[in-house]
Amino acid sequence: MNRLVWPRADCLAGVTMALINRFHNEQTSTAPVADVPEMCAAFATNAPVGIRTISAIDGTRWTDEPPLISALRKEYSDIPAEEL
């Protein structure tokens, strides 16, 4: 994985995004959403779901499950839960 690119746009930076950034802090950046054709994959994060694959944005399409998404899901699922 070269780097993770978060949208340079209005978005809610949530818990899942923060947890992913723990593993990739040096490899993250932001870019305008217009740079979509340059990306090898796209995903959305959400606390209840984790990481959800995005298969298309406008005319740009990706495979159903790029290796990048599988790797991020594994990292996310391997994070130990906190005891309450």
HUVENVEN-V121395 format. One record per run of one state. SS is the DSSP state (helix for helix, strand for strand, loop for the rest). FROM is the first residue (numbers start at 0). TO is the last residue. Records with the same first field share a line. If there is no record, write none. Layout:
SS=FROM-TO ; FROM-TO
//
This chain:
loop=0-2 ; 7-13 ; 31-31 ; 38-40 ; 46-48 ; 54-54 ; 57-58 ; 61-65 ; 77-83
strand=3-6 ; 27-30 ; 41-45 ; 49-53 ; 55-56 ; 59-60
helix=14-26 ; 32-37 ; 66-76
//
